[in-house]
Amino acid sequence: MFTDWQTPLALLVVAVTLTLLIRGAWKKRQKPGCGGNCGCPSQEFKGRIKK
């Protein structure tokens, strides 16, 4: 029986979390800018603000 199981389990959790964070950052980098219904103002609204 593996008596010191907490360290490898913690390292596994950290590795999975780091992998998910890197994957999310990579996917966001592949698709920059406002993606969909995020609440970003449209171009015409931005033009009205600048006037």
LINBELQUI-V94656 format. One record per pair of residues at least 6 apart in sequence whose ideal C-beta (glycine too) atoms are under 6 Angstrom apart, sorted by the first residue. I is the first residue (numbers start at 1). J is the second residue. Records with the same first field share a line. If there is no record, write none. Layout:
I: J / J
//
This chain:
34: 40
//
